Amino acid sequence: MMMITADDYRQLGLAHLGARAPLDMFRAVEAVARARIGFGLLTMLRLSPDGEEVQRLYTTDPEHYPVSGRERLGPTDWGRHVLGERRPYLGPDSAAVRWAFPADFELIASLGLGATMNVPIVSLGRTLGSLNILHAAGAYDTRHLDAAVSLGPYLSAPYRDSLAEKSAP
C-alpha cells in the first residue's frame, strides 16, 4: 500500500498542470496519500513569515482541526526539527506523538491516532510549513515516511500561492 507509483506521480503532475487554486493540489496530494500511505488525519500547516505561528491550510477533519485555525508555535523540539532544520519526523507510537504535539495529544489520542509523520514543505531554502499525516499507533515506518516525503515538493507552489493570496490587498 505504501509504494507511490509512476502513475501516482503522473496524476500529481497532471493535477499540478490543471490546478487553478492551492486547494486543487491539496486534494490531489490527499488522494495519493489516502490510497498509498493511509491515514486517520491529514493536515497541512503554513508557517507565518515571522515563524511565530502556524495556520491550517487543509484538513481531513474540519470538526476537530478546522481550516484557518491558527496556533502560536513557540519554541519546541518538534518545531526545531521539522520547521527549523527541515527534517521529516516519524513518530511511530503514542509517546512520539505526545513529544511532537503535547498540547494536542489528548485530542489526537481520542481520535484513535497514535503515529505521526511530518514533512517540511520547503521552497528555495525557505520553510513554508508542514504536511502532517497521522494514523493508529504502529501504522508507519520509514517506508511510509519516504513515501510522504516524496509528496512534499508537490505542495511548495500551492503553499507559496496561499501565502500570496493571504497577503494580497
TORKOL-885515 format. One line per field, with one value per residue: residue in one letter; x, y, z of N, C-alpha, C in turn. Coordinates in pm, 1 decimal, padded with zeros to 6 digits, m for minus. Atoms other than C-alpha are relative to their C-alpha. Example, Ala and Ser with C-alpha at 12.3 -4.5 7.8 and 13.67 -1.06 7.14 Angstrom:
BEGIN
kevex = A | S
n_xx = 00089.0 | m00082.0
n_yy = m00119.0 | m00119.0
n_zz = 00000.0 | m00006.0
ca_xx = 01230.0 | 01367.0
ca_yy = m00450.0 | m00106.0
ca_zz = 00780.0 | 00714.0
c_xx = 00090.0 | m00077.0
c_yy = 00120.0 | 00109.0
c_zz = 00000.0 | 00073.0
! end
This chain:
BEGIN
kevex = M | M | M | I | T | A | D | D | Y | R | Q | L | G | L | A | H | L | G | A | R | A | P | L | D | M | F | R | A | V | E | A | V | A | R | A | R | I | G | F | G | L | L | T | M | L | R | L | S | P | D | G | E | E | V | Q | R | L | Y | T | T | D | P | E | H | Y | P | V | S | G | R | E | R | L | G | P | T | D | W | G | R | H | V | L | G | E | R | R | P | Y | L | G | P | D | S | A | A | V | R | W | A | F | P | A | D | F | E | L | I | A | S | L | G | L | G | A | T | M | N | V | P | I | V | S | L | G | R | T | L | G | S | L | N | I | L | H | A | A | G | A | Y | D | T | R | H | L | D | A | A | V | S | L | G | P | Y | L | S | A | P | Y | R | D | S | L | A | E | K | S | A | P
n_xx = 00081.7 | m00072.1 | m00083.2 | 00058.2 | m00033.0 | m00021.0 | 00131.0 | 00033.8 | m00077.4 | 00059.9 | 00124.6 | m00036.3 | m00047.9 | 00116.5 | 00074.8 | m00075.5 | 00021.4 | 00138.0 | 00042.5 | 00038.8 | m00009.6 | m00074.4 | 00085.6 | m00005.0 | m00116.7 | 00017.0 | 00087.2 | m00073.2 | m00095.1 | 00079.8 | 00045.5 | m00113.1 | m00033.7 | 00105.3 | m00009.2 | m00129.9 | m00059.3 | 00106.4 | m00005.9 | 00121.3 | 00007.5 | m00102.4 | 00012.2 | m00107.4 | m00020.8 | m00088.1 | m00075.8 | 00009.0 | m00129.3 | m00088.3 | m00030.7 | 00059.5 | 00128.7 | 00038.4 | 00141.3 | 00044.5 | 00047.3 | 00078.5 | 00023.1 | 00100.0 | 00091.1 | 00029.8 | 00067.4 | m00099.6 | m00114.5 | 00053.4 | m00086.0 | m00024.1 | m00038.4 | m00136.5 | m00059.6 | m00129.8 | m00092.5 | m00088.7 | m00114.9 | 00016.4 | m00095.6 | 00062.1 | m00011.8 | m00141.0 | m00032.6 | 00073.8 | 00007.1 | m00128.4 | m00105.7 | 00059.2 | m00017.1 | 00123.9 | 00011.1 | 00079.8 | 00038.6 | 00074.0 | 00084.9 | 00063.6 | m00101.4 | m00056.8 | 00103.7 | 00005.4 | m00120.0 | 00016.9 | 00118.7 | 00047.5 | 00124.1 | 00111.0 | m00008.8 | 00123.5 | 00094.3 | m00053.6 | 00020.8 | 00143.1 | 00040.0 | m00058.1 | m00124.2 | m00116.2 | m00122.6 | m00001.7 | m00109.8 | 00004.3 | m00091.7 | m00011.6 | 00024.1 | m00108.6 | m00014.7 | m00120.4 | m00066.3 | 00089.3 | 00101.4 | 00134.5 | 00093.1 | m00017.4 | 00103.2 | 00011.5 | 00080.1 | 00011.2 | 00075.4 | m00006.8 | m00134.6 | m00063.5 | 00039.0 | m00101.0 | m00143.4 | m00078.4 | 00049.7 | 00112.0 | m00056.1 | m00058.1 | 00111.4 | 00053.7 | m00098.1 | 00006.5 | 00115.2 | m00028.9 | m00025.8 | 00123.2 | 00072.5 | m00068.1 | 00064.0 | 00128.4 | m00023.8 | m00043.1 | 00117.3 | 00094.4 | m00060.7 | 00020.0 | 00143.5 | 00030.6 | m00064.4 | 00047.2 | 00100.4
n_yy = m00120.1 | m00124.7 | m00036.1 | m00096.6 | 00051.8 | m00095.2 | m00054.1 | m00100.8 | m00120.9 | m00056.4 | m00064.9 | m00123.1 | m00094.3 | m00050.4 | m00086.7 | m00125.6 | m00072.9 | m00047.8 | m00066.0 | m00141.0 | m00053.2 | 00092.0 | 00110.1 | 00107.2 | 00084.0 | 00061.3 | 00117.4 | 00101.5 | 00062.7 | 00080.4 | 00123.2 | 00093.8 | 00042.3 | 00091.8 | 00126.6 | 00067.4 | m00001.5 | 00020.5 | m00091.0 | m00034.1 | m00145.2 | m00067.8 | m00145.3 | m00077.0 | m00122.4 | m00100.9 | m00077.9 | m00143.7 | m00052.8 | m00028.0 | 00126.2 | 00002.4 | 00069.6 | 00087.2 | m00008.9 | 00117.8 | m00026.5 | 00112.5 | 00103.3 | 00101.6 | 00004.8 | m00139.7 | m00012.4 | m00007.1 | m00080.1 | m00084.2 | m00080.9 | m00136.4 | m00001.2 | m00048.8 | 00033.8 | m00057.7 | 00112.6 | 00009.1 | 00087.4 | 00141.6 | 00088.8 | 00039.2 | m00114.0 | m00012.4 | 00114.9 | 00002.4 | m00130.4 | m00068.0 | 00078.1 | 00055.4 | 00144.4 | 00074.2 | 00063.8 | 00121.0 | 00032.3 | 00124.2 | 00042.7 | m00106.8 | m00080.9 | m00089.9 | m00098.5 | m00089.5 | m00084.6 | m00095.9 | m00084.6 | 00015.2 | m00074.8 | 00064.6 | 00145.5 | 00063.6 | 00002.8 | 00094.2 | 00135.5 | 00029.1 | 00032.4 | 00130.4 | m00021.8 | 00019.7 | m00006.1 | m00120.7 | m00033.2 | m00143.0 | m00030.3 | m00144.0 | m00048.6 | m00096.6 | m00056.2 | m00081.0 | m00021.4 | m00063.0 | 00089.6 | m00054.9 | 00066.3 | 00145.0 | 00098.9 | 00082.0 | 00117.8 | 00077.2 | 00125.4 | 00078.3 | 00033.9 | 00110.7 | 00006.1 | m00054.9 | 00023.5 | m00087.4 | 00008.8 | m00093.4 | m00135.1 | m00027.0 | m00028.8 | m00131.6 | m00101.3 | m00018.0 | m00085.2 | m00137.2 | m00096.6 | m00036.0 | m00097.6 | m00128.4 | m00107.4 | m00037.1 | m00070.9 | m00136.6 | m00071.2 | m00030.0 | m00110.6 | m00119.8 | m00033.3 | m00060.2 | m00129.5 | m00091.1 | m00094.7
n_zz = 00000.0 | m00018.1 | 00113.7 | 00092.8 | 00132.1 | 00109.4 | 00036.4 | m00101.1 | 00031.1 | 00121.6 | m00041.4 | m00070.2 | 00101.3 | 00073.3 | m00091.7 | m00006.7 | 00125.1 | 00008.2 | m00123.6 | 00009.3 | m00136.0 | m00086.5 | m00043.4 | 00099.8 | m00028.1 | m00131.2 | 00018.1 | 00076.5 | m00092.8 | m00092.8 | 00066.6 | 00009.3 | m00136.5 | m00046.8 | 00072.9 | m00006.5 | m00133.6 | m00097.3 | m00114.4 | m00071.7 | 00006.0 | 00079.1 | m00004.4 | 00060.9 | m00076.5 | 00058.2 | m00096.2 | 00026.5 | 00044.7 | m00113.5 | m00065.4 | m00134.2 | m00001.1 | 00110.5 | 00035.9 | 00072.7 | 00136.1 | 00050.4 | m00099.6 | 00031.4 | m00114.4 | m00033.9 | m00129.2 | m00106.6 | 00044.6 | 00107.6 | 00085.0 | m00048.1 | m00139.9 | m00021.1 | m00128.8 | m00029.9 | 00006.6 | m00115.2 | 00023.5 | m00035.5 | 00067.2 | 00126.9 | 00091.4 | 00039.0 | 00084.4 | 00126.9 | 00066.2 | m00006.0 | 00065.8 | 00122.2 | m00001.4 | m00022.5 | m00130.5 | m00011.6 | m00136.8 | 00022.2 | m00111.1 | m00077.2 | m00068.8 | 00100.1 | 00031.3 | m00116.3 | 00009.5 | 00110.1 | m00016.9 | m00138.1 | m00025.4 | 00071.0 | m00011.9 | m00048.7 | 00112.3 | 00099.1 | m00052.6 | m00003.2 | 00137.3 | 00032.7 | 00073.9 | m00085.9 | 00081.4 | 00083.0 | 00091.7 | 00027.4 | 00109.5 | 00023.6 | 00135.7 | 00019.0 | 00134.2 | 00018.3 | m00127.7 | m00097.9 | m00054.3 | 00016.5 | m00089.7 | m00012.1 | 00030.8 | m00120.6 | 00029.2 | m00123.2 | 00006.5 | m00123.0 | m00045.9 | 00070.7 | 00141.4 | 00090.2 | m00015.6 | 00087.5 | 00137.8 | 00008.4 | m00004.3 | 00132.3 | 00091.2 | m00037.1 | 00040.2 | 00145.7 | 00031.5 | m00040.4 | 00106.9 | 00070.9 | m00081.1 | m00019.8 | 00077.2 | m00060.8 | m00126.2 | 00036.5 | 00053.1 | m00107.3 | m00074.8 | 00081.3 | m00005.8 | m00130.6 | m00017.4 | 00103.4 | m00052.2
ca_xx = 00000.0 | 00280.3 | 00455.8 | 00378.2 | 00372.0 | 00473.2 | 00102.7 | 00052.6 | 00331.6 | 00177.1 | m00158.1 | 00007.4 | 00183.5 | m00142.0 | m00315.1 | m00038.7 | m00081.7 | m00457.7 | m00464.4 | m00643.7 | m00609.9 | m00394.3 | m00691.6 | m00670.8 | m00321.2 | m00403.5 | m00682.4 | m00456.5 | m00190.9 | m00458.1 | m00587.9 | m00243.2 | m00168.6 | m00501.8 | m00451.7 | m00082.5 | 00002.3 | m00326.9 | m00416.7 | m00671.1 | m00593.9 | m00405.9 | m00342.0 | m00131.7 | 00011.4 | 00161.6 | 00431.4 | 00381.8 | 00654.4 | 00787.2 | 00795.7 | 00582.0 | 00255.9 | 00120.7 | m00209.5 | m00402.1 | m00448.3 | m00609.4 | m00758.2 | m00943.4 | m01116.1 | m01264.9 | m01467.3 | m01161.4 | m00897.5 | m01066.4 | m00903.1 | m00766.9 | m00711.2 | m00400.9 | m00165.6 | 00121.9 | 00422.7 | 00662.7 | 00997.3 | 00956.1 | 01187.5 | 00938.6 | 00934.0 | 01311.9 | 01337.1 | 01068.7 | 01041.8 | 01380.4 | 01611.3 | 01376.2 | 01393.2 | 01099.1 | 00975.1 | 00848.6 | 00662.7 | 00558.6 | 00383.4 | 00185.6 | 00495.6 | 00637.1 | 00306.0 | 00295.1 | 00653.7 | 00560.3 | 00221.5 | 00193.3 | m00086.2 | m00299.5 | m00210.0 | m00533.2 | m00747.2 | m00522.1 | m00537.2 | m00916.5 | m00939.8 | m00755.0 | m00435.8 | m00100.8 | 00150.7 | 00258.0 | 00468.7 | 00555.8 | 00717.2 | 00859.1 | 00736.2 | 01026.7 | 01072.5 | 01411.8 | 01555.2 | 01254.9 | 01037.0 | 00672.5 | 00505.7 | 00444.6 | 00242.7 | 00115.0 | m00016.1 | m00145.4 | m00276.1 | m00309.0 | m00003.1 | 00237.4 | 00091.5 | 00403.6 | 00767.3 | 01048.6 | 00899.7 | 00583.1 | 00789.8 | 00982.5 | 00650.8 | 00522.9 | 00844.6 | 00802.8 | 00470.9 | 00622.9 | 00755.4 | 00406.9 | 00294.8 | 00557.1 | 00394.7 | 00043.5 | 00182.8 | 00358.4 | 00040.3 | m00172.1 | 00072.0 | 00048.3 | m00333.9 | m00338.7 | m00102.5 | m00271.9 | m00486.2
ca_yy = 00000.0 | 00247.0 | 00245.7 | 00556.4 | 00456.2 | 00623.8 | 00660.6 | 00845.2 | 01086.6 | 01130.3 | 01208.8 | 01462.0 | 01620.5 | 01646.0 | 01790.0 | 02049.3 | 02142.4 | 02183.0 | 02336.9 | 02670.6 | 02713.2 | 02566.7 | 02354.9 | 02159.1 | 02036.9 | 01980.7 | 01745.4 | 01567.8 | 01505.3 | 01388.3 | 01136.0 | 00983.7 | 00980.4 | 00811.7 | 00546.0 | 00473.9 | 00558.9 | 00556.4 | 00788.7 | 00880.0 | 01251.7 | 01464.7 | 01834.4 | 02095.5 | 02378.4 | 02700.4 | 02875.9 | 03251.6 | 03465.4 | 03559.5 | 03191.6 | 03260.2 | 03090.2 | 02806.6 | 02821.0 | 02521.1 | 02534.7 | 02194.6 | 01921.1 | 01595.4 | 01653.7 | 02004.6 | 01931.6 | 01877.5 | 02059.5 | 02341.1 | 02517.7 | 02859.9 | 02751.7 | 02937.6 | 02831.5 | 03014.9 | 02797.0 | 02881.2 | 02706.4 | 02327.8 | 02042.0 | 01931.4 | 02281.0 | 02296.5 | 01950.2 | 01980.5 | 02352.8 | 02482.3 | 02203.8 | 02093.6 | 01728.5 | 01489.7 | 01336.8 | 00983.1 | 00931.0 | 00565.0 | 00549.8 | 00749.6 | 00860.7 | 01010.7 | 01183.3 | 01325.3 | 01455.0 | 01622.3 | 01763.0 | 01784.7 | 02044.6 | 01843.0 | 01494.9 | 01422.2 | 01517.2 | 01323.8 | 01014.7 | 01045.5 | 01019.1 | 00684.7 | 00832.3 | 00725.4 | 00765.5 | 01072.9 | 01170.7 | 01534.2 | 01656.2 | 02007.5 | 02196.8 | 02399.1 | 02629.0 | 02762.3 | 02724.2 | 02877.1 | 02668.2 | 02723.9 | 02476.2 | 02105.7 | 01812.3 | 01612.4 | 01259.9 | 01065.0 | 00713.2 | 00444.3 | 00361.4 | 00135.9 | 00215.8 | 00387.8 | 00304.1 | 00457.6 | 00329.4 | 00527.4 | 00832.6 | 00804.6 | 00796.8 | 01100.8 | 01292.9 | 01235.1 | 01426.6 | 01741.0 | 01901.9 | 01896.7 | 02129.7 | 02405.0 | 02604.4 | 02580.6 | 02684.9 | 02984.8 | 03074.8 | 03050.1 | 03282.5 | 03530.5 | 03511.8 | 03599.3 | 03894.9 | 04040.9 | 04353.4
ca_zz = 00000.0 | 00070.5 | m00265.5 | m00463.5 | m00827.9 | m01151.0 | m01227.1 | m00896.4 | m00989.0 | m01332.8 | m01171.8 | m00940.7 | m01237.7 | m01429.9 | m01124.0 | m01099.0 | m01464.6 | m01422.1 | m01074.8 | m01053.2 | m00676.7 | m00396.8 | m00286.6 | m00613.0 | m00529.2 | m00163.4 | m00271.8 | m00523.1 | m00256.9 | m00013.3 | m00269.1 | m00323.8 | 00049.6 | 00121.8 | m00147.9 | m00095.5 | 00264.9 | 00452.8 | 00737.5 | 01000.2 | 00975.2 | 00725.3 | 00779.3 | 00605.3 | 00811.9 | 00682.5 | 00881.5 | 00917.6 | 00756.5 | 01100.4 | 01205.0 | 01513.1 | 01412.1 | 01203.4 | 01020.5 | 00895.9 | 00519.8 | 00474.6 | 00688.7 | 00650.3 | 00985.0 | 00987.6 | 01301.2 | 01521.6 | 01315.4 | 01121.1 | 00829.6 | 00919.2 | 01275.4 | 01398.0 | 01670.3 | 01829.6 | 01765.4 | 02044.5 | 02068.0 | 02060.4 | 01974.4 | 01706.2 | 01550.3 | 01552.3 | 01394.5 | 01123.4 | 01052.8 | 01162.0 | 01045.3 | 00764.8 | 00864.3 | 00826.7 | 01150.5 | 01206.3 | 01532.1 | 01527.5 | 01864.4 | 02118.4 | 02311.7 | 01991.6 | 01915.0 | 02267.9 | 02221.2 | 01893.1 | 01995.9 | 02374.8 | 02367.6 | 02122.2 | 02241.5 | 02429.3 | 02127.8 | 01890.3 | 02112.9 | 02147.9 | 01768.8 | 01781.0 | 01639.3 | 01778.9 | 01494.9 | 01300.6 | 01003.6 | 00947.3 | 00627.2 | 00597.0 | 00292.1 | 00155.2 | m00142.2 | m00245.7 | 00103.1 | 00281.7 | 00511.7 | 00422.1 | 00656.9 | 00703.6 | 00577.6 | 00876.4 | 00839.8 | 01139.8 | 01191.3 | 01457.7 | 01666.3 | 01478.8 | 01136.8 | 00998.7 | 00945.0 | 00739.5 | 00413.1 | 00482.6 | 00570.6 | 00242.6 | 00055.3 | 00248.6 | 00182.7 | m00190.4 | m00176.0 | m00023.9 | m00342.2 | m00493.0 | m00214.1 | m00227.1 | m00509.2 | m00357.3 | m00016.7 | m00177.5 | m00364.6 | m00049.8 | 00125.7 | m00162.3 | m00154.4 | 00216.0 | 00176.0 | m00132.3 | m00073.1
c_xx = 00086.0 | 00085.9 | m00074.6 | 00051.3 | 00025.9 | m00132.9 | m00045.9 | 00073.2 | m00053.4 | m00128.0 | 00028.0 | 00049.8 | m00114.5 | m00085.8 | 00068.6 | m00023.0 | m00140.0 | m00047.9 | m00030.2 | 00010.1 | 00080.1 | m00081.8 | 00001.4 | 00117.2 | m00009.3 | m00084.7 | 00070.9 | 00099.7 | m00075.2 | m00040.3 | 00111.7 | 00037.2 | m00102.3 | 00016.6 | 00128.8 | 00062.9 | m00104.4 | 00015.9 | m00136.3 | m00023.7 | 00115.5 | m00026.7 | 00120.7 | 00006.5 | 00095.4 | 00064.4 | m00012.5 | 00138.5 | 00097.7 | 00035.5 | m00062.5 | m00128.2 | m00006.9 | m00149.5 | m00035.5 | m00056.6 | m00098.3 | m00012.4 | m00098.6 | m00099.5 | m00032.0 | m00071.8 | 00101.6 | 00118.6 | m00043.5 | 00107.3 | 00001.7 | 00024.6 | 00145.9 | 00047.8 | 00133.4 | 00097.9 | 00084.4 | 00114.8 | m00027.4 | 00105.8 | m00054.6 | 00015.1 | 00142.1 | 00037.6 | m00062.4 | 00009.5 | 00134.7 | 00109.1 | m00047.0 | 00025.0 | m00135.0 | 00004.5 | m00092.3 | m00022.8 | m00087.3 | m00097.4 | m00050.9 | 00100.8 | 00061.7 | m00100.1 | m00009.9 | 00119.9 | m00019.8 | m00110.2 | m00055.4 | m00133.0 | m00121.4 | m00008.1 | m00130.6 | m00104.3 | 00044.9 | m00027.1 | m00147.8 | m00055.1 | 00058.5 | 00130.1 | 00118.8 | 00129.6 | m00009.1 | 00120.2 | m00018.0 | 00109.4 | 00009.8 | m00027.0 | 00093.0 | 00000.3 | 00123.4 | 00063.5 | m00085.0 | m00104.6 | m00135.8 | m00099.9 | 00027.5 | m00124.6 | 00000.3 | m00098.1 | 00000.5 | m00087.3 | 00010.9 | 00145.3 | 00051.4 | m00028.3 | 00112.9 | 00140.7 | 00073.2 | m00043.4 | m00117.8 | 00051.2 | 00062.2 | m00109.6 | m00057.0 | 00093.9 | m00008.3 | m00118.3 | 00028.2 | 00023.9 | m00124.5 | m00080.3 | 00068.5 | m00063.1 | m00137.5 | 00016.3 | 00041.1 | m00119.1 | m00099.4 | 00054.2 | m00021.1 | m00145.4 | m00033.2 | 00061.3 | m00042.3 | m00107.5 | m00141.4
c_yy = 00126.4 | 00041.1 | 00096.7 | m00035.4 | 00112.4 | 00061.8 | 00105.6 | 00131.0 | 00067.4 | 00074.3 | 00130.6 | 00106.1 | 00059.0 | 00092.0 | 00135.5 | 00084.3 | 00060.4 | 00077.7 | 00147.5 | 00069.2 | m00099.7 | m00121.9 | m00116.8 | m00094.5 | m00064.9 | m00126.6 | m00112.1 | m00073.6 | m00085.7 | m00133.0 | m00103.0 | m00050.7 | m00100.3 | m00137.9 | m00076.0 | m00007.3 | m00038.8 | 00097.8 | 00008.2 | 00149.9 | 00050.8 | 00149.8 | 00060.9 | 00133.0 | 00092.4 | 00077.6 | 00147.8 | 00052.1 | 00029.1 | m00126.7 | m00017.4 | m00082.2 | m00100.1 | 00016.0 | m00121.4 | 00042.4 | m00105.8 | m00103.2 | m00102.5 | m00015.7 | 00142.5 | 00018.5 | 00020.1 | 00090.7 | 00088.6 | 00074.1 | 00141.9 | 00005.9 | 00043.9 | m00042.6 | 00070.8 | m00115.9 | m00011.7 | m00094.8 | m00143.1 | m00081.2 | m00044.4 | 00111.9 | 00019.1 | m00109.3 | 00013.1 | 00133.8 | 00071.7 | m00070.9 | m00065.9 | m00150.7 | m00066.4 | m00069.3 | m00120.3 | m00026.0 | m00124.1 | m00040.2 | 00120.6 | 00088.1 | 00100.7 | 00108.1 | 00101.3 | 00095.4 | 00109.7 | 00101.4 | m00008.2 | 00070.2 | m00067.5 | m00150.4 | m00064.8 | m00009.0 | m00101.6 | m00143.4 | m00037.4 | m00034.7 | m00134.0 | 00009.8 | m00010.7 | m00008.4 | 00124.8 | 00001.8 | 00147.1 | 00032.4 | 00151.2 | 00032.1 | 00118.5 | 00046.4 | 00089.6 | 00038.9 | 00064.4 | m00101.4 | 00067.9 | m00060.4 | m00148.4 | m00074.4 | m00096.2 | m00113.1 | m00087.9 | m00123.2 | m00069.3 | m00030.4 | m00121.4 | m00006.5 | 00040.2 | m00044.9 | 00086.8 | m00008.3 | 00095.2 | 00143.7 | 00037.3 | 00035.8 | 00138.8 | 00111.3 | 00026.6 | 00087.3 | 00148.2 | 00098.2 | 00042.3 | 00107.0 | 00136.1 | 00113.0 | 00035.4 | 00072.7 | 00143.9 | 00080.3 | 00034.1 | 00112.5 | 00130.9 | 00044.2 | 00071.8 | 00137.9 | 00099.6 | 00093.5 | m00040.4
c_zz = 00000.0 | m00118.6 | m00090.6 | m00138.5 | m00100.8 | m00042.6 | 00100.7 | m00029.3 | m00126.4 | 00033.9 | 00075.3 | m00097.5 | m00079.9 | 00087.2 | 00010.7 | m00125.0 | m00008.1 | 00121.5 | m00023.6 | 00136.0 | 00084.8 | 00042.0 | m00098.4 | 00026.0 | 00136.8 | m00011.4 | m00076.1 | 00089.1 | 00101.2 | m00063.7 | m00010.0 | 00139.4 | 00052.9 | m00065.2 | 00028.3 | 00137.7 | 00103.6 | 00115.9 | 00067.3 | m00001.1 | m00084.5 | 00011.4 | m00069.8 | 00072.7 | m00072.8 | 00114.0 | m00035.8 | m00040.6 | 00114.5 | 00078.4 | 00137.0 | 00009.6 | m00114.7 | m00021.4 | m00083.1 | m00134.4 | m00047.8 | 00110.7 | m00053.6 | 00114.6 | 00045.2 | 00133.7 | 00112.8 | m00033.5 | m00116.2 | m00079.3 | 00056.4 | 00149.3 | 00011.4 | 00137.6 | 00011.6 | 00010.4 | 00126.2 | m00028.5 | 00049.0 | m00073.0 | m00135.5 | m00102.5 | m00049.2 | m00100.9 | m00139.5 | m00073.7 | m00003.2 | m00078.4 | m00128.9 | m00012.2 | 00022.9 | 00136.4 | m00009.6 | 00147.4 | m00003.7 | 00109.4 | 00078.9 | 00073.1 | m00096.2 | m00040.6 | 00114.5 | m00002.4 | m00104.7 | 00028.5 | 00142.2 | 00026.4 | m00062.8 | 00024.9 | 00042.1 | m00111.6 | m00104.6 | 00044.8 | 00001.0 | m00137.9 | m00045.7 | m00076.1 | 00094.3 | m00076.7 | m00086.4 | m00092.0 | m00034.2 | m00099.9 | m00016.1 | m00146.6 | m00019.5 | m00144.4 | m00002.4 | 00132.9 | 00107.7 | 00045.3 | m00006.8 | 00098.0 | 00007.3 | m00046.7 | 00117.4 | m00026.1 | 00125.0 | m00020.1 | 00135.8 | 00035.1 | m00076.6 | m00148.6 | m00095.3 | 00035.8 | m00102.7 | m00145.9 | m00021.8 | m00001.3 | m00133.9 | m00101.3 | 00029.1 | m00044.5 | m00149.8 | m00042.7 | 00026.7 | m00113.4 | m00078.4 | 00074.9 | 00008.3 | m00080.1 | 00058.2 | 00134.2 | m00028.9 | m00048.7 | 00110.0 | 00087.3 | m00075.0 | 00003.7 | 00130.1 | 00015.1 | m00106.6 | 00058.3 | m00034.8
! end
